[in-house]
């Protein structure tokens, strides 16, 4: 066949915190004769992880007001009781080791004048337990440290090959449901390559770009999720899309820069243009769970009110030091947070669902693993607790390496007819050239359809309408197995993801968490108390926990 064929011990698709951390641990832990390959469709450091402002959860012994059971309870409450209790407990118990490991790899968490770790507060957390880096640049700080480790630590970098501007376009799954590797496409050389490996890890991040307004960067088009769907892997909880309540909203600008929940954690309040602090009636006020706050803001906007964050309660020097990137980005948009209200609106932020996995990344396809936002471990339930995502990335990656270290990774030279058929599809030299402007137009149509019909508030009729419109887009795209650019593959992936979200939202009739059906009379309210009650012995020794 005309394309190049290569073999690696492990292929990692994605270069965010989950993928890089897994690569580092694998390189340090295992003897991998064929090495590790990292694929990233952009640059090594361009990923969703780097945009995580708020921080990472750390349940640490020096933080006396906190406890494992308190964090578990907060996570279950935010997730509306749909979280897997054992997963939540495991992640919480291992947060200390995750933080210690990241510090060992060069992550410098913010400390106070006494050199003690700074803990901050975010929505739905009952105590301060969020660690941050550079004030409001936690994702960037962690990502930067891990990239530095991969590039400059020769004991690690010698085992790792990096393909930038390269997209995984299809998984090689044989007739026995075993993943043998994948097909990649390089945007610069326009070349395809068949990549074999006994282990393939999807760490491709989220799906935010299927919505018109999102806090996510342009690369988050659900690529890993689409790969898994095409390969027949089990998918879970795709109806649960978290809309961050507070993204910077500038008139005539569709971009949505994230205004971290930590700003409200430090004292900022939501206010409308009538001067009303409209979250005061909720028990947790401005720090209610994200789905609650997002719907409250949506309600204000639907009535024609504008919504702002009033950060005047935060001392100016603290505001600038604690949120330097937010301060600068707002200033660049003409908003001085030290004296102006910050105009905000909700935006698509995080996908609680994804490829169904165990906490160690195992999927329903043998030899295929998924970690990070691309995966659904059932940690988050119906609504992610703030700053649990970066923690999940590290804990899941660590557990993945732990199980792989007990195995002998042998590359199989036997490929069956099913894999040969997949390879042949990308060996064909005939390509239908599609207009770039048309692809972008179809992407924009899809994003608008999803925002208008499958957003913060949904109904059966809006979901059916979305299904019809996505089908029209799919028809206009006229998908071929072999595309001509990353843009085309992204559109293909976005269509798979959009259909998955719509179908899941249609299947779940009741409103719960981030999935709100305006046409549903009854809303499930008993999940939280049932989950806590089922594990009451785990909370027995902690008087701070309340159902």
TILOTOR-885199 format. One record per residue (C-alpha): x, y, z; chain. Coordinates in pm, 1 decimal, decimal comma. Example, Ala and Ser with C-alpha at 12.3 -4.5 7.8 and 13.67 -1.06 7.14 Angstrom:
<atoms>
ATOM      east     north        up  chain
ATOM    1230,0    -450,0     780,0      A
ATOM    1367,0    -106,0     714,0      A
</atoms>
This chain:
<atoms>
ATOM      east     north        up  chain
ATOM       0,0       0,0       0,0      A
ATOM     127,5     351,0     -79,0      A
ATOM      94,9     496,0     270,8      A
ATOM     359,6     463,7     542,1      A
ATOM     315,4     197,9     813,4      A
ATOM     470,8     240,4    1161,5      A
ATOM     459,1      56,6    1493,0      A
ATOM     465,3     194,6    1850,0      A
ATOM     413,9      43,3    2193,7      A
ATOM     155,0     308,7    2285,9      A
ATOM     -28,9     570,6    2081,4      A
ATOM    -173,1     869,8    2269,1      A
ATOM    -414,1    1092,4    2079,9      A
ATOM    -420,1    1437,2    2240,4      A
ATOM    -165,7    1653,5    2421,3      A
ATOM    -357,4    1795,6    2715,4      A
ATOM    -292,6    1723,9    3082,4      A
ATOM    -434,6    1369,2    3064,6      A
ATOM    -231,8    1266,2    2757,6      A
ATOM      97,1    1424,3    2863,7      A
ATOM      75,6    1295,4    3219,3      A
ATOM       6,7     942,7    3089,7      A
ATOM     302,7     967,8    2850,7      A
ATOM     536,7    1075,7    3129,3      A
ATOM     424,6     802,9    3369,7      A
ATOM     442,1     534,8    3098,6      A
ATOM     791,0     644,0    3000,3      A
ATOM     908,0     630,4    3361,3      A
ATOM     729,6     308,4    3455,2      A
ATOM     749,0      68,6    3161,8      A
ATOM     992,9     -76,7    2914,4      A
ATOM     839,0      21,7    2581,1      A
ATOM    1061,7    -109,3    2300,0      A
ATOM     865,8      67,6    2025,2      A
ATOM     820,7     387,8    2223,9      A
ATOM     526,3     623,1    2268,5      A
ATOM     366,9     830,3    1995,2      A
ATOM     172,9    1147,2    2082,7      A
ATOM     -59,3    1281,0    1813,2      A
ATOM    -185,8    1638,2    1831,6      A
ATOM    -381,4    1808,2    1555,9      A
ATOM    -239,4    2147,6    1651,4      A
ATOM      74,4    2233,4    1848,7      A
ATOM     183,2    2030,8    2149,8      A
ATOM      67,2    2293,1    2400,6      A
ATOM    -261,1    2392,2    2229,7      A
ATOM    -538,2    2206,5    2409,0      A
ATOM    -842,1    2260,7    2627,1      A
ATOM    -647,7    2192,9    2948,8      A
ATOM    -442,8    2509,1    2921,3      A
ATOM    -758,0    2724,1    2936,5      A
ATOM    -868,3    2587,8    3273,6      A
ATOM    -857,9    2896,7    3495,5      A
ATOM   -1022,8    2791,8    3817,1      A
ATOM    -790,1    2523,3    3942,9      A
ATOM    -764,8    2165,2    4056,6      A
ATOM    -925,8    2004,4    4360,0      A
ATOM    -686,4    1900,3    4633,8      A
ATOM    -825,6    1724,8    4941,5      A
ATOM    -515,6    1760,3    5154,7      A
ATOM    -454,0    1680,7    5524,1      A
ATOM    -319,8    2030,6    5599,3      A
ATOM    -657,1    2178,6    5498,4      A
ATOM    -828,5    2103,3    5830,1      A
ATOM   -1185,8    2212,5    5741,0      A
ATOM   -1191,8    1964,7    5450,3      A
ATOM   -1224,7    1586,4    5426,5      A
ATOM   -1261,8    1309,1    5170,3      A
ATOM   -1624,2    1248,8    5265,7      A
ATOM   -1705,4    1620,1    5242,0      A
ATOM   -1562,4    1639,5    4889,7      A
ATOM   -1746,3    1320,6    4794,0      A
ATOM   -2073,6    1465,9    4922,8      A
ATOM   -2018,9    1793,6    4734,9      A
ATOM   -1945,6    1606,3    4412,1      A
ATOM   -2257,0    1389,0    4446,2      A
ATOM   -2476,7    1688,7    4523,6      A
ATOM   -2347,7    1884,3    4224,3      A
ATOM   -2389,8    1573,9    4005,9      A
ATOM   -2752,0    1535,1    4122,1      A
ATOM   -2681,7    1187,0    4258,9      A
ATOM   -2595,4    1036,3    3920,3      A
ATOM   -2226,1    1002,3    4004,6      A
ATOM   -2069,1     660,6    4061,7      A
ATOM   -1997,0     670,7    4434,4      A
ATOM   -1694,2     439,9    4417,0      A
ATOM   -1537,7     646,8    4138,5      A
ATOM   -1594,9     971,1    4329,7      A
ATOM   -1443,3     827,9    4646,0      A
ATOM   -1143,5     684,4    4460,2      A
ATOM   -1067,8    1013,0    4284,6      A
ATOM   -1101,7    1209,7    4607,6      A
ATOM    -880,1     969,9    4801,3      A
ATOM    -611,9     997,8    4534,1      A
ATOM    -618,8    1376,1    4498,0      A
ATOM    -333,9    1412,3    4747,3      A
ATOM    -109,3    1182,5    4541,0      A
ATOM    -205,6    1362,7    4220,8      A
ATOM    -109,8    1701,8    4363,4      A
ATOM     219,2    1566,4    4500,2      A
ATOM     301,0    1408,3    4163,6      A
ATOM     228,0    1727,8    3971,5      A
ATOM     447,6    1925,4    4210,8      A
ATOM     723,9    1670,9    4152,9      A
ATOM     692,4    1735,5    3778,5      A
ATOM     743,4    2108,3    3821,6      A
ATOM     393,6    2245,3    3879,8      A
ATOM     422,3    2540,4    4118,4      A
ATOM      94,2    2582,0    4301,9      A
ATOM      24,9    2927,5    4445,8      A
ATOM     123,2    2982,4    4808,0      A
ATOM      70,9    3258,8    5063,8      A
ATOM     331,4    3467,8    5246,5      A
ATOM     382,6    3178,5    5492,4      A
ATOM     458,6    2944,7    5200,1      A
ATOM     136,1    2755,3    5265,6      A
ATOM     -78,5    2635,8    4976,9      A
ATOM    -354,5    2877,6    4884,1      A
ATOM    -699,8    2720,3    4882,2      A
ATOM    -986,6    2899,0    4712,5      A
ATOM   -1361,5    2846,6    4683,4      A
ATOM   -1579,5    2772,4    4381,7      A
ATOM   -1946,4    2700,8    4319,3      A
ATOM   -2108,4    2408,3    4505,6      A
ATOM   -1794,8    2346,2    4715,8      A
ATOM   -1866,3    2361,7    5088,7      A
ATOM   -1508,9    2459,1    5182,6      A
ATOM   -1200,8    2612,3    5022,3      A
ATOM   -1014,6    2326,0    4853,6      A
ATOM    -917,6    2453,6    4506,2      A
ATOM    -548,1    2488,9    4426,5      A
ATOM    -440,1    2724,7    4150,6      A
ATOM    -130,5    2824,1    3954,5      A
ATOM     -47,9    3179,6    3850,5      A
ATOM    -372,0    3306,8    3999,9      A
ATOM    -610,0    3221,2    3716,5      A
ATOM    -382,0    3017,0    3488,0      A
ATOM    -392,7    2673,9    3648,9      A
ATOM    -447,6    2471,1    3332,3      A
ATOM    -174,2    2662,6    3155,7      A
ATOM      64,0    2617,4    3450,0      A
ATOM      12,1    2241,3    3467,5      A
ATOM      26,1    2200,6    3089,4      A
ATOM     344,9    2408,5    3065,5      A
ATOM     521,2    2198,5    3331,3      A
ATOM     422,4    1871,4    3162,8      A
ATOM     522,6    1993,8    2814,9      A
ATOM     859,1    2097,7    2956,3      A
ATOM     902,2    1752,2    3108,8      A
ATOM     816,6    1577,8    2780,6      A
ATOM    1043,4    1800,9    2571,4      A
ATOM    1343,2    1857,8    2797,1      A
ATOM    1378,7    1560,0    3030,2      A
ATOM    1588,8    1328,6    2814,5      A
ATOM    1501,5    1022,4    3022,7      A
ATOM    1142,9    1079,0    2909,1      A
ATOM    1173,2    1252,3    2571,3      A
ATOM    1394,2     973,5    2434,9      A
ATOM    1094,7     738,9    2455,0      A
ATOM     843,2     976,3    2296,8      A
ATOM     775,7    1072,7    1936,2      A
ATOM     548,1    1371,8    1873,4      A
ATOM     338,0    1425,5    1560,5      A
ATOM     203,4    1781,8    1550,2      A
ATOM     -71,5    1902,0    1314,7      A
ATOM    -172,9    1538,6    1278,3      A
ATOM    -525,2    1407,8    1326,2      A
ATOM    -637,9    1053,7    1405,3      A
ATOM    -910,1     983,5    1147,4      A
ATOM   -1007,4     620,4    1210,2      A
ATOM    -936,9     346,1    1461,7      A
ATOM    -816,6       5,5    1346,3      A
ATOM   -1057,7    -231,4    1519,6      A
ATOM   -1054,2    -595,4    1414,1      A
ATOM   -1340,4    -845,2    1392,3      A
ATOM   -1273,5    -954,3    1753,9      A
ATOM   -1335,7    -598,2    1880,1      A
ATOM    -967,6    -533,6    1950,2      A
ATOM    -809,4    -199,9    1867,0      A
ATOM    -479,2    -243,0    1680,3      A
ATOM    -396,0     124,3    1623,3      A
ATOM    -525,3     395,9    1392,7      A
ATOM    -500,0     590,2    1068,1      A
ATOM    -350,9     939,8    1094,9      A
ATOM    -358,9    1239,5     861,8      A
ATOM     -92,2    1511,7     854,2      A
ATOM    -226,0    1852,8     754,6      A
ATOM     111,5    1982,4     632,7      A
ATOM     221,3    1690,8     415,6      A
ATOM    -136,0    1581,3     329,6      A
ATOM     -17,5    1225,6     398,3      A
ATOM    -190,6     937,4     570,4      A
ATOM      -9,6     685,5     788,1      A
ATOM    -111,0     348,6     932,7      A
ATOM      -1,8     335,2    1296,3      A
ATOM      -5,1       3,9    1484,2      A
ATOM       9,4     -32,4    1862,7      A
ATOM    -108,8    -278,3    2129,8      A
ATOM    -247,8      20,9    2325,6      A
ATOM    -430,5     326,2    2193,7      A
ATOM    -528,6     606,2    2432,2      A
ATOM    -780,1     877,4    2342,7      A
ATOM    -715,6    1198,0    2538,4      A
ATOM    -864,4    1445,6    2294,3      A
ATOM   -1060,6    1670,9    2528,1      A
ATOM   -1408,5    1810,8    2489,7      A
ATOM   -1682,7    1900,2    2247,0      A
ATOM   -1742,0    2273,4    2303,6      A
ATOM   -1706,3    2372,3    1939,2      A
ATOM   -2036,9    2209,4    1847,1      A
ATOM   -2197,6    2515,7    2009,9      A
ATOM   -2200,8    2872,7    1877,2      A
ATOM   -2088,7    3015,6    2210,2      A
ATOM   -1820,2    2828,2    2402,7      A
ATOM   -1530,8    2890,2    2637,1      A
ATOM   -1337,8    2612,8    2460,8      A
ATOM   -1057,3    2672,0    2208,8      A
ATOM   -1105,8    2595,8    1838,7      A
ATOM    -950,9    2247,0    1867,9      A
ATOM   -1229,7    2100,2    2083,8      A
ATOM   -1441,0    1937,4    1812,4      A
ATOM   -1500,7    1602,6    1985,4      A
ATOM   -1248,4    1415,3    1769,9      A
ATOM   -1179,8    1128,0    2009,6      A
ATOM   -1546,7    1083,5    2086,6      A
ATOM   -1627,8    1067,0    1714,6      A
ATOM   -1351,0     810,0    1661,0      A
ATOM   -1499,5     593,9    1934,0      A
ATOM   -1855,0     628,7    1800,6      A
ATOM   -1740,5     526,2    1450,3      A
ATOM   -1560,8     226,1    1600,3      A
ATOM   -1868,7     112,3    1794,3      A
ATOM   -1750,6     194,1    2147,9      A
ATOM   -2010,6     249,3    2418,9      A
ATOM   -2097,3     614,8    2486,3      A
ATOM   -2261,9     751,0    2800,9      A
ATOM   -2437,2    1062,8    2938,1      A
ATOM   -2399,0    1281,0    2628,6      A
ATOM   -2707,8    1485,5    2721,2      A
ATOM   -2515,3    1644,2    3008,1      A
ATOM   -2340,5    1947,5    2861,4      A
ATOM   -2227,9    2201,1    3119,3      A
ATOM   -2277,3    2566,2    3030,0      A
ATOM   -2045,5    2786,4    3231,9      A
ATOM   -2254,9    3069,6    3374,7      A
ATOM   -2002,5    3349,3    3335,4      A
ATOM   -1823,0    3406,6    3007,4      A
ATOM   -1724,9    3756,3    2896,3      A
ATOM   -1997,2    3879,7    2663,0      A
ATOM   -1898,8    4170,5    2440,3      A
ATOM   -2151,6    4304,5    2190,7      A
ATOM   -2093,6    4191,1    1827,7      A
ATOM   -1830,2    3938,4    1941,5      A
ATOM   -1916,9    3567,1    1938,9      A
ATOM   -1605,0    3466,3    2134,6      A
ATOM   -1656,8    3387,7    2501,5      A
ATOM   -1358,3    3434,4    2731,2      A
ATOM   -1409,2    3245,3    3056,9      A
ATOM   -1456,4    3445,8    3375,9      A
ATOM   -1357,8    3189,4    3636,3      A
ATOM   -1599,3    3082,1    3905,8      A
ATOM   -1321,9    3171,0    4148,5      A
ATOM   -1405,6    3538,8    4091,8      A
ATOM   -1741,2    3470,2    4257,9      A
ATOM   -1557,9    3255,5    4511,6      A
ATOM   -1362,6    3565,4    4614,2      A
ATOM   -1675,5    3776,6    4651,5      A
ATOM   -1804,4    3893,2    4310,6      A
ATOM   -2182,6    3892,0    4265,7      A
ATOM   -2418,6    3864,0    3971,6      A
ATOM   -2630,2    4170,2    3901,1      A
ATOM   -2870,2    4267,9    3623,2      A
ATOM   -2901,5    4608,2    3456,9      A
ATOM   -3187,0    4693,3    3695,0      A
ATOM   -2945,7    4672,0    3986,5      A
ATOM   -3090,7    4344,9    4118,8      A
ATOM   -2860,2    4083,3    4275,8      A
ATOM   -3077,6    3800,7    4149,4      A
ATOM   -2898,7    3500,6    4309,9      A
ATOM   -2962,3    3612,3    4666,6      A
ATOM   -3265,3    3385,6    4712,3      A
ATOM   -3067,7    3064,1    4653,7      A
ATOM   -2913,9    2903,4    4967,6      A
ATOM   -2568,1    2911,3    4806,0      A
ATOM   -2637,5    3242,3    4631,3      A
ATOM   -2382,8    3317,8    4356,4      A
ATOM   -2196,7    2993,9    4431,0      A
ATOM   -2487,3    2763,0    4353,7      A
ATOM   -2415,2    2470,7    4116,2      A
ATOM   -2329,8    2580,0    3763,7      A
ATOM   -2649,1    2450,7    3604,2      A
ATOM   -2857,9    2652,4    3850,7      A
ATOM   -2662,3    2973,7    3794,1      A
ATOM   -2656,1    2927,2    3416,2      A
ATOM   -3035,4    2889,5    3404,7      A
ATOM   -3082,4    3192,4    3631,2      A
ATOM   -2870,9    3405,6    3397,7      A
ATOM   -3047,7    3259,9    3092,4      A
ATOM   -3379,5    3359,7    3250,6      A
ATOM   -3257,6    3716,3    3298,9      A
ATOM   -3133,3    3738,6    2941,6      A
ATOM   -3459,5    3592,8    2808,1      A
ATOM   -3647,0    3877,1    2977,7      A
ATOM   -3430,4    4132,0    2801,7      A
ATOM   -3209,5    4207,4    3101,7      A
ATOM   -2834,0    4232,8    3072,1      A
ATOM   -2622,9    4046,7    3328,7      A
ATOM   -2295,8    4152,9    3487,1      A
ATOM   -2047,0    4045,5    3750,3      A
ATOM   -1991,9    4305,3    4018,8      A
ATOM   -1638,4    4250,3    4150,8      A
ATOM   -1629,2    4566,9    4361,5      A
ATOM   -1621,1    4362,9    4684,2      A
ATOM   -1273,8    4231,5    4593,5      A
ATOM    -988,4    4461,1    4693,9      A
ATOM    -825,8    4598,7    4375,9      A
ATOM    -469,1    4479,9    4443,4      A
ATOM    -597,4    4132,6    4527,3      A
ATOM    -812,2    4128,5    4214,1      A
ATOM    -517,2    4209,6    3989,4      A
ATOM    -285,7    3961,1    4160,6      A
ATOM    -536,0    3676,2    4190,6      A
ATOM    -681,8    3712,5    3839,3      A
ATOM    -412,2    3863,7    3618,0      A
ATOM    -529,2    3701,6    3293,1      A
ATOM    -892,6    3787,5    3349,6      A
ATOM    -795,9    4145,0    3434,3      A
ATOM    -586,0    4179,2    3117,5      A
ATOM    -833,6    4006,8    2883,5      A
ATOM   -1121,8    4219,8    3008,2      A
ATOM    -911,0    4534,0    2975,5      A
ATOM    -827,0    4435,7    2616,7      A
ATOM   -1202,5    4422,4    2553,1      A
ATOM   -1258,8    4763,8    2706,3      A
ATOM   -1371,9    4645,5    3050,5      A
ATOM   -1175,9    4758,7    3358,1      A
ATOM   -1278,3    4506,4    3623,9      A
ATOM   -1154,7    4736,8    3902,2      A
ATOM   -1432,7    4986,4    3827,5      A
ATOM   -1662,6    4838,1    3558,8      A
ATOM   -1920,5    4565,1    3584,1      A
ATOM   -1817,3    4263,3    3372,6      A
ATOM   -2081,2    4173,6    3108,5      A
ATOM   -2138,0    3797,4    3116,9      A
ATOM   -2353,5    3523,7    2966,7      A
ATOM   -2341,9    3141,1    2971,4      A
ATOM   -2138,1    2942,5    2718,0      A
ATOM   -2081,3    2572,2    2646,5      A
ATOM   -1796,5    2464,7    2869,5      A
ATOM   -1768,5    2094,2    2953,9      A
ATOM   -1909,7    1758,2    2845,4      A
ATOM   -1991,2    1535,4    3144,3      A
ATOM   -2058,5    1245,0    2909,3      A
ATOM   -1826,0    1076,9    2665,4      A
ATOM   -1672,7     739,3    2589,4      A
ATOM   -1788,4     503,2    2863,3      A
ATOM   -1486,5     395,1    3068,9      A
ATOM   -1374,8     259,2    3400,0      A
ATOM   -1166,5     492,2    3616,8      A
ATOM    -854,3     342,1    3454,4      A
ATOM    -968,6     441,0    3105,8      A
ATOM   -1082,8      97,7    2983,8      A
ATOM   -1346,8     123,5    2712,4      A
ATOM   -1579,3    -138,8    2565,7      A
ATOM   -1319,7    -205,4    2291,8      A
ATOM   -1019,1    -412,1    2396,5      A
ATOM    -683,3    -226,9    2389,6      A
ATOM    -862,6     109,2    2353,3      A
ATOM    -854,4     352,4    2645,0      A
ATOM    -992,8     701,2    2699,7      A
ATOM    -900,5     955,3    2968,4      A
ATOM    -984,6    1316,2    3047,5      A
ATOM   -1289,0    1496,4    2911,8      A
ATOM   -1322,4    1254,1    2619,0      A
ATOM   -1408,7     982,3    2870,9      A
ATOM   -1708,2     932,0    3097,8      A
ATOM   -1604,7     764,4    3422,4      A
ATOM   -1932,8     870,7    3589,9      A
ATOM   -1739,7    1096,2    3828,7      A
ATOM   -1938,5    1404,5    3730,1      A
ATOM   -2292,5    1269,7    3707,4      A
ATOM   -2540,1    1522,4    3569,4      A
ATOM   -2330,5    1829,1    3650,3      A
ATOM   -1955,3    1857,0    3710,2      A
ATOM   -1836,0    2002,0    4038,4      A
ATOM   -1594,3    2284,3    3959,8      A
ATOM   -1224,3    2190,9    3931,2      A
ATOM   -1284,9    1815,9    3949,9      A
ATOM   -1190,6    1774,8    3583,0      A
ATOM    -815,3    1838,1    3603,0      A
ATOM    -802,4    1606,8    3903,5      A
ATOM    -984,5    1333,8    3710,8      A
ATOM    -735,2    1369,8    3421,6      A
ATOM    -441,0    1293,7    3649,7      A
ATOM    -600,1    1018,9    3859,2      A
ATOM    -738,3     832,7    3555,1      A
ATOM    -406,8     856,5    3370,1      A
ATOM    -222,5     726,3    3675,5      A
ATOM    -458,2     428,3    3707,0      A
ATOM    -427,0     356,7    3336,1      A
ATOM     -49,7     337,4    3366,7      A
ATOM     -90,3     122,2    3677,0      A
ATOM    -287,6    -146,2    3490,4      A
ATOM     -70,6    -131,3    3178,7      A
ATOM     244,1    -176,2    3387,7      A
ATOM     117,0    -522,4    3482,1      A
ATOM      87,3    -627,2    3119,1      A
ATOM     332,2    -716,5    2846,3      A
ATOM     256,8    -492,8    2550,6      A
ATOM     311,3    -711,2    2247,5      A
ATOM     238,6    -572,8    1902,3      A
ATOM      43,6    -815,3    1686,8      A
ATOM     146,9    -855,0    1323,6      A
ATOM    -181,9   -1025,0    1244,8      A
ATOM    -441,3    -798,8    1086,1      A
ATOM    -772,8    -926,4     958,3      A
ATOM    -995,4    -830,6     666,4      A
ATOM   -1180,4    -566,8     867,5      A
ATOM    -860,4    -373,5     937,1      A
ATOM    -739,0    -417,6     579,1      A
ATOM   -1068,7    -272,6     459,2      A
ATOM   -1022,5      33,9     684,3      A
ATOM    -668,5      89,1     558,4      A
ATOM    -776,3      61,1     194,2      A
ATOM   -1031,5     340,2     239,4      A
ATOM    -747,3     581,7     309,1      A
ATOM    -512,5     438,3      46,0      A
ATOM    -738,8     548,6    -238,1      A
ATOM    -582,8     845,4    -416,3      A
ATOM    -915,2     982,1    -541,7      A
ATOM   -1033,6    1275,3    -330,0      A
ATOM   -1338,3    1499,2    -373,5      A
ATOM   -1217,3    1855,7    -319,8      A
ATOM   -1461,9    2050,9    -103,5      A
ATOM   -1479,6    2428,3     -81,1      A
ATOM   -1320,0    2557,2     242,5      A
ATOM   -1576,8    2834,7     278,1      A
ATOM   -1855,7    2580,2     242,7      A
ATOM   -1707,2    2365,9     521,8      A
ATOM   -1689,4    2667,9     753,0      A
ATOM   -2046,0    2761,6     661,2      A
ATOM   -2166,4    2409,9     749,3      A
ATOM   -1976,8    2424,0    1079,3      A
ATOM   -2141,2    2756,0    1165,0      A
ATOM   -2485,0    2617,9    1077,5      A
ATOM   -2428,5    2319,9    1306,0      A
ATOM   -2308,6    2537,8    1595,1      A
ATOM   -2611,7    2765,7    1563,4      A
ATOM   -2854,0    2471,8    1546,5      A
ATOM   -2705,4    2323,4    1863,2      A
ATOM   -2706,1    2653,5    2053,3      A
ATOM   -3062,6    2741,6    1955,9      A
ATOM   -3215,9    2397,7    2010,4      A
ATOM   -2994,2    2183,6    2235,2      A
ATOM   -2870,6    2447,0    2476,6      A
ATOM   -2945,8    2546,3    2834,1      A
ATOM   -3323,1    2496,5    2794,2      A
ATOM   -3454,6    2209,9    2578,0      A
ATOM   -3787,4    2067,3    2467,1      A
ATOM   -3879,5    1762,0    2266,8      A
ATOM   -3980,5    1980,8    1973,0      A
ATOM   -3651,2    2173,9    1981,0      A
ATOM   -3455,6    1848,6    1990,7      A
ATOM   -3652,0    1701,5    1699,6      A
ATOM   -3594,9    2024,5    1507,4      A
ATOM   -3221,7    1999,3    1579,4      A
ATOM   -3219,3    1638,7    1457,5      A
ATOM   -3379,8    1743,8    1130,1      A
ATOM   -3137,1    2032,3    1076,8      A
ATOM   -2828,0    1824,6    1156,9      A
ATOM   -2947,0    1564,3     906,9      A
ATOM   -2968,6    1840,1     641,3      A
ATOM   -2614,3    1950,7     723,8      A
ATOM   -2497,3    1590,8     700,9      A
ATOM   -2661,6    1559,6     359,2      A
ATOM   -2505,6    1884,3     236,3      A
ATOM   -2165,4    1769,0     362,0      A
ATOM   -2201,8    1438,4     176,6      A
ATOM   -1939,4    1272,5     396,1      A
ATOM   -1672,8    1059,4     233,8      A
ATOM   -1452,6     813,2     419,4      A
ATOM   -1150,8    1009,7     308,3      A
ATOM   -1155,6    1385,6     354,1      A
ATOM    -913,8    1646,0     224,9      A
ATOM    -832,9    1854,5     532,5      A
ATOM    -851,8    1866,2     909,0      A
ATOM   -1141,0    2113,1     870,7      A
ATOM   -1343,1    1849,9     686,2      A
ATOM   -1262,4    1581,6     942,1      A
ATOM   -1360,6    1821,7    1219,8      A
ATOM   -1699,2    1878,8    1056,3      A
ATOM   -1744,0    1503,4    1022,1      A
ATOM   -1662,1    1462,8    1391,3      A
ATOM   -1888,3    1749,8    1497,3      A
ATOM   -2182,0    1586,2    1318,3      A
ATOM   -2124,9    1257,4    1505,1      A
ATOM   -2102,4    1441,6    1837,5      A
ATOM   -2407,5    1661,9    1773,2      A
ATOM   -2622,8    1360,5    1686,6      A
ATOM   -2502,3    1181,1    1999,7      A
ATOM   -2597,9    1477,8    2223,0      A
ATOM   -2938,8    1519,1    2057,6      A
ATOM   -3028,9    1150,3    2078,1      A
ATOM   -2927,3    1127,6    2442,9      A
ATOM   -3125,5    1442,8    2523,9      A
ATOM   -3432,8    1297,7    2351,9      A
ATOM   -3397,7     971,1    2544,1      A
ATOM   -3385,4    1137,0    2887,3      A
ATOM   -3735,1    1271,4    2946,1      A
ATOM   -3685,1    1419,8    3293,1      A
ATOM   -3491,3    1732,7    3379,7      A
ATOM   -3183,6    1677,5    3592,0      A
ATOM   -2861,1    1872,2    3634,6      A
ATOM   -2730,2    2026,0    3315,3      A
ATOM   -3006,3    1857,3    3111,4      A
ATOM   -3311,7    2078,2    3150,7      A
ATOM   -3631,1    1985,6    2965,8      A
ATOM   -3880,6    2272,7    2980,7      A
ATOM   -4156,1    2037,2    2862,9      A
ATOM   -4112,0    1801,4    3158,9      A
ATOM   -4341,5    1848,1    3457,8      A
ATOM   -4158,5    1624,3    3706,4      A
ATOM   -3792,2    1669,3    3788,2      A
ATOM   -3595,0    1401,9    3969,7      A
ATOM   -3514,6    1531,5    4318,4      A
ATOM   -3433,9    1215,6    4513,8      A
ATOM   -3109,4    1102,2    4350,4      A
ATOM   -2879,7    1287,5    4590,5      A
ATOM   -3037,1    1166,2    4915,2      A
ATOM   -3067,9     812,7    4776,1      A
ATOM   -2699,2     801,3    4679,5      A
ATOM   -2583,3     944,2    5012,2      A
ATOM   -2818,5     712,9    5205,9      A
ATOM   -2692,9     406,5    5017,7      A
ATOM   -2340,9     484,8    5140,2      A
ATOM   -2422,7     632,8    5480,1      A
ATOM   -2153,3     424,1    5647,5      A
ATOM   -1893,1     608,1    5443,3      A
ATOM   -2008,9     938,9    5587,0      A
ATOM   -2069,1     819,9    5943,0      A
ATOM   -1745,5     961,7    6084,3      A
ATOM   -1779,9    1306,5    5929,8      A
ATOM   -2020,6    1537,4    6108,8      A
ATOM   -1962,1    1807,2    5844,9      A
ATOM   -2151,1    1610,3    5577,1      A
ATOM   -2521,0    1678,2    5528,1      A
ATOM   -2751,5    1523,3    5269,9      A
</atoms>
